[in-house]
Each structure stands twice: as C-alpha cells, then as structure tokens.
C-alpha cells in the first residue's frame, strides 16, 4: 500500500472547499464572497501545482 501524502491531501481538500464555497456564495448572491473564494481557490491550486513541480 502506498503512503498517503497528507499535506497535499489537505491542500486538495482545501481547494475543493473553496470551490464549494463559490457555489454557496452564488446561492446567497454575494459577489464579494464569490470573488474571495475564487481567488483563494486558484491561489491554493497554483501553490499545490508549484509544490508538485518542485518535488519532481
């Protein structure tokens, strides 16, 4: 069985939560939260991709 990379799993979960937050923000019709979650989601995703490239 392979070892689980918990920091990357946590980061991926955080990105998914940010994009779920966008959906919730759209439901509440709050444009500021949509923008916040969008920026945070892409920021965390870019950080994770950068970490993955650096580790290889």
Secondary structure, 3 states (H helix, E strand, C coil): CCCCCHHHHHHHHHHHHHHHHHHHHHHCCCHHHHHHHHHHHHHHHHHHHHHHHHHC
